[in-house]
Amino acid sequence: MQRNILLIGVLTLLAGCGQGAKSAANGHSESGGSGAVADQAATASKPNCFFVRGQTAPAGQPADDILGVRQGMTLKQVRDVLLCKNSNYAINTSTSTLPLPSGGEMSEVDMTANTGQDKVEAWLVGSSGKEKLVRVERIVQFDDNKQLPVQGIVQDISKKYGQFDVSGAPTSGVIVRALDGEQITSENSNYSQCENSNIQTNSQLPCLSVVSYQVQTSAQNPQLASSFDVSVMNDAAVWSMVQAAERELAAQVDQARSSPAPKL
């Protein structure tokens, strides 16, 4: 009974119902001024939570959301879903750029929703103004008198996302899915390319998505958790946004070439 009371909400912490790793070093550069503009635009109005709904994977497909936040969402959609889960989230955003295979760049927006002990980080990429979510992570910390059993947290995370590859370490696990959606193991040659959950834009990765978790155990009692984090990364969505940005950049170049020369 006590465990049920303590764990009520662990699945809610991750589920798409309720109310109320940074990019790889491949040319990533910060742009603080743009970030301030993005944050101002994102927080311009409070969402009407009657109409805001989180998104989950289609029926029959593995879960790939956190709190109803999943790939393909816009910055406004991510913000609205999170604020409608918990109005106490403080929202902050920053912008940067990521390199494209052609030599151009596309935009990255990093958004953080934070209450102090509950933090959600979202990464969106794409052409400027057209960024879509490709990665989301949630980190939850517990007060000393409210720590939860590690085994219960792991069981509940696995109940939502599926069987993790724990590699002998029960406090952490990874699920790597191939492009066809099938889960692959560490024996697969593509596994190591995908498990790090970094945003890579210079080439297509041979995987669809990665889900990972890590539980920090209490210093006083290793059976209890002081915090845990879960992340969902969709590599296929990243590559889709890279291709879209490449097409847009190519169209801009073609248009510039076809424009008449200025009269002198």
C-alpha positions as CSV (number, residue, x, y, z in Angstrom):
1,M,0.0,0.0,0.0
2,Q,2.8,2.4,0.9
3,R,4.6,1.7,-2.4
4,N,1.4,2.4,-4.3
5,I,1.0,5.7,-2.5
6,L,4.7,6.6,-3.1
7,L,4.7,5.6,-6.8
8,I,1.4,7.2,-7.7
9,G,2.5,9.7,-10.2
10,V,5.7,8.1,-11.5
11,L,3.9,7.1,-14.7
12,T,2.0,10.3,-14.6
13,L,5.4,12.1,-14.5
14,L,6.0,10.5,-17.9
15,A,2.6,10.0,-19.4
16,G,0.6,12.3,-21.7
17,C,-2.2,12.9,-19.3
18,G,-2.7,15.1,-16.3
19,Q,-3.1,18.8,-15.7
20,G,-1.6,21.5,-14.3
21,A,22.6,15.5,-23.7
22,K,23.2,18.4,-25.4
23,S,24.0,18.6,-29.1
24,A,27.1,16.9,-30.5
25,A,30.1,19.1,-31.0
26,N,29.7,19.5,-34.8
27,G,29.7,23.3,-35.2
28,H,27.1,24.1,-32.5
29,S,27.3,27.9,-31.7
30,E,25.3,30.0,-29.3
31,S,23.2,33.0,-30.2
32,G,22.0,34.6,-27.0
33,G,20.2,37.6,-28.6
34,S,18.0,35.4,-30.7
35,G,17.2,33.2,-27.7
36,A,15.8,36.2,-25.8
37,V,13.5,36.9,-28.7
38,A,12.4,33.3,-28.9
39,D,11.6,33.2,-25.2
40,Q,9.6,36.4,-25.4
41,A,7.5,35.1,-28.3
42,A,7.0,31.7,-26.6
43,T,5.7,33.2,-23.4
44,A,3.6,35.9,-24.9
45,S,0.3,34.4,-23.9
46,K,-1.1,31.7,-21.5
47,P,-2.4,28.6,-23.2
48,N,-6.1,27.7,-23.1
49,C,-5.7,24.3,-21.5
50,F,-9.2,23.2,-22.5
51,F,-7.9,22.9,-26.0
52,V,-4.3,21.8,-25.3
53,R,-3.6,18.1,-25.6
54,G,-0.4,16.1,-25.4
55,Q,0.6,13.8,-28.2
56,T,1.5,10.1,-28.0
57,A,2.6,7.5,-30.5
58,P,-0.2,5.9,-32.6
59,A,-1.9,2.9,-31.3
60,G,0.3,-0.2,-31.5
61,Q,3.6,1.7,-31.7
62,P,6.1,2.0,-28.8
63,A,5.7,5.0,-26.5
64,D,7.9,7.9,-27.5
65,D,6.7,10.9,-25.5
66,I,7.4,12.5,-22.1
67,L,4.3,14.2,-20.6
68,G,2.7,14.1,-24.0
69,V,5.6,16.0,-25.6
70,R,6.9,14.2,-28.6
71,Q,8.7,14.7,-31.9
72,G,7.2,17.0,-34.5
73,M,5.8,19.6,-32.0
74,T,6.4,23.3,-32.5
75,L,7.9,25.4,-29.7
76,K,4.5,26.8,-28.9
77,Q,3.0,23.3,-28.7
78,V,5.7,22.1,-26.4
79,R,5.3,25.1,-24.1
80,D,1.6,24.9,-24.0
81,V,1.5,21.2,-23.2
82,L,4.0,21.6,-20.4
83,L,2.3,24.7,-18.9
84,C,-1.0,22.8,-18.9
85,K,0.6,20.0,-17.1
86,N,2.1,22.3,-14.5
87,S,1.6,26.0,-14.5
88,N,4.6,26.4,-12.1
89,Y,7.1,25.6,-14.8
90,A,9.4,28.6,-15.5
91,I,10.0,28.6,-19.3
92,N,13.3,29.7,-20.8
93,T,14.6,29.3,-24.4
94,S,17.9,29.9,-26.3
95,T,18.8,29.6,-29.9
96,S,21.9,28.3,-31.7
97,T,22.9,26.9,-35.1
98,L,23.7,23.4,-36.4
99,P,25.7,22.7,-39.5
100,L,24.1,21.1,-42.6
101,P,25.9,18.6,-44.9
102,S,25.8,21.2,-47.7
103,G,27.8,23.6,-45.6
104,G,24.9,25.8,-44.6
105,E,23.2,26.0,-41.2
106,M,19.8,25.4,-39.6
107,S,18.4,26.6,-36.3
108,E,18.2,24.9,-33.0
109,V,16.0,26.1,-30.2
110,D,16.6,24.7,-26.6
111,M,13.7,25.1,-24.2
112,T,13.8,24.4,-20.5
113,A,10.7,24.2,-18.2
114,N,11.8,24.1,-14.6
115,T,10.2,24.1,-11.1
116,G,13.5,23.5,-9.3
117,Q,13.1,19.8,-8.6
118,D,11.3,19.0,-11.9
119,K,12.9,20.0,-15.1
120,V,12.0,19.3,-18.8
121,E,14.5,20.1,-21.6
122,A,13.3,20.1,-25.2
123,W,15.4,20.5,-28.3
124,L,13.9,21.7,-31.6
125,V,15.7,21.9,-35.0
126,G,14.9,23.1,-38.5
127,S,14.9,26.2,-40.6
128,S,14.6,29.4,-38.6
129,G,11.0,29.8,-37.5
130,K,10.1,26.2,-38.6
131,E,11.8,24.2,-35.8
132,K,10.2,21.0,-34.6
133,L,10.9,19.0,-31.5
134,V,13.3,16.0,-31.9
135,R,14.5,15.4,-28.3
136,V,12.9,15.7,-24.9
137,E,14.3,14.9,-21.4
138,R,12.9,15.0,-17.9
139,I,14.9,15.2,-14.7
140,V,13.0,14.7,-11.3
141,Q,14.7,15.2,-7.9
142,F,13.2,14.0,-4.6
143,D,13.4,15.4,-1.1
144,D,15.0,13.1,1.4
145,N,11.7,12.2,3.0
146,K,10.0,11.6,-0.4
147,Q,12.5,9.3,-2.1
148,L,11.0,6.4,-4.1
149,P,12.1,2.8,-4.4
150,V,14.6,2.3,-7.3
151,Q,13.0,-0.9,-8.4
152,G,9.5,0.6,-8.5
153,I,10.7,3.5,-10.7
154,V,12.5,1.2,-13.1
155,Q,9.4,-1.1,-13.3
156,D,7.1,1.9,-14.1
157,I,9.5,3.3,-16.7
158,S,9.7,-0.1,-18.4
159,K,5.9,-0.4,-18.2
160,K,5.6,2.7,-20.4
161,Y,8.5,2.4,-22.8
162,G,9.3,-1.4,-23.0
163,Q,12.1,-3.6,-22.1
164,F,15.4,-1.7,-21.7
165,D,18.9,-3.0,-22.4
166,V,20.4,-2.5,-18.9
167,S,23.8,-4.0,-19.6
168,G,24.1,-5.3,-16.1
169,A,23.4,-1.9,-14.5
170,P,19.8,-1.8,-13.2
171,T,19.9,1.9,-12.4
172,S,20.2,2.8,-16.1
173,G,19.0,1.5,-19.4
174,V,18.7,2.2,-23.1
175,I,16.2,1.2,-25.9
176,V,17.6,1.7,-29.4
177,R,15.2,1.2,-32.3
178,A,16.3,0.6,-35.9
179,L,14.8,2.6,-38.8
180,D,12.1,-0.1,-39.2
181,G,11.1,0.4,-35.6
182,E,12.5,-2.9,-34.3
183,Q,14.6,-2.8,-31.1
184,I,18.3,-3.7,-31.5
185,T,20.8,-4.9,-28.9
186,S,24.4,-3.9,-28.2
187,E,25.5,-6.8,-30.4
188,N,24.2,-4.9,-33.4
189,S,26.9,-2.9,-35.2
190,N,24.6,0.2,-35.4
191,Y,23.9,0.3,-31.6
192,S,26.9,2.3,-30.6
193,Q,26.2,5.0,-33.2
194,C,22.8,5.7,-31.8
195,E,22.8,5.1,-28.0
196,N,24.5,8.5,-27.1
197,S,21.3,10.5,-27.9
198,N,23.2,13.4,-29.4
199,I,21.8,15.5,-32.2
200,Q,23.8,14.7,-35.3
201,T,23.2,16.6,-38.5
202,N,26.1,15.8,-40.8
203,S,24.8,12.4,-41.8
204,Q,21.9,10.1,-41.3
205,L,22.1,7.7,-38.4
206,P,20.9,4.1,-38.9
207,C,18.3,4.3,-36.2
208,L,14.8,5.6,-35.6
209,S,14.9,6.6,-31.9
210,V,16.6,6.1,-28.5
211,V,14.9,6.1,-25.1
212,S,17.2,6.1,-22.0
213,Y,16.9,6.4,-18.3
214,Q,19.1,6.8,-15.3
215,V,18.3,6.6,-11.6
216,Q,20.5,8.2,-8.9
217,T,20.4,6.2,-5.7
218,S,20.3,7.8,-2.3
219,A,23.5,8.1,-0.3
220,Q,21.7,6.9,2.8
221,N,19.8,4.0,1.2
222,P,20.8,2.5,-2.2
223,Q,17.4,1.0,-2.5
224,L,15.9,4.5,-2.8
225,A,16.2,7.0,-5.6
226,S,17.3,10.6,-5.0
227,S,16.5,11.5,-8.7
228,F,15.9,10.0,-12.1
229,D,15.9,11.2,-15.6
230,V,14.4,9.9,-18.8
231,S,15.1,11.1,-22.4
232,V,13.6,10.3,-25.8
233,M,15.5,11.1,-28.9
234,N,14.2,10.7,-32.5
235,D,17.1,10.5,-34.9
236,A,14.8,10.0,-37.9
237,A,13.0,13.2,-37.1
238,V,16.4,15.1,-37.0
239,W,17.3,13.8,-40.4
240,S,13.9,14.7,-41.8
241,M,14.4,18.3,-40.6
242,V,18.0,18.4,-42.0
243,Q,16.6,17.3,-45.4
244,A,13.8,20.0,-45.2
245,A,16.4,22.7,-44.3
246,E,18.6,21.6,-47.2
247,R,15.8,21.8,-49.7
248,E,14.8,25.3,-48.5
249,L,18.4,26.4,-48.7
250,A,18.8,25.0,-52.2
251,A,15.6,26.8,-53.3
252,Q,16.9,30.1,-51.9
253,V,20.2,29.6,-53.9
254,D,18.3,28.8,-57.1
255,Q,16.1,31.8,-56.6
256,A,19.1,34.1,-56.1
257,R,20.7,32.7,-59.3
258,S,17.6,33.2,-61.4
259,S,17.1,36.8,-60.2
260,P,17.9,39.5,-62.8
261,A,21.2,41.3,-62.3
262,P,20.8,44.8,-60.9
263,K,21.0,47.7,-63.4
264,L,24.1,49.8,-63.0
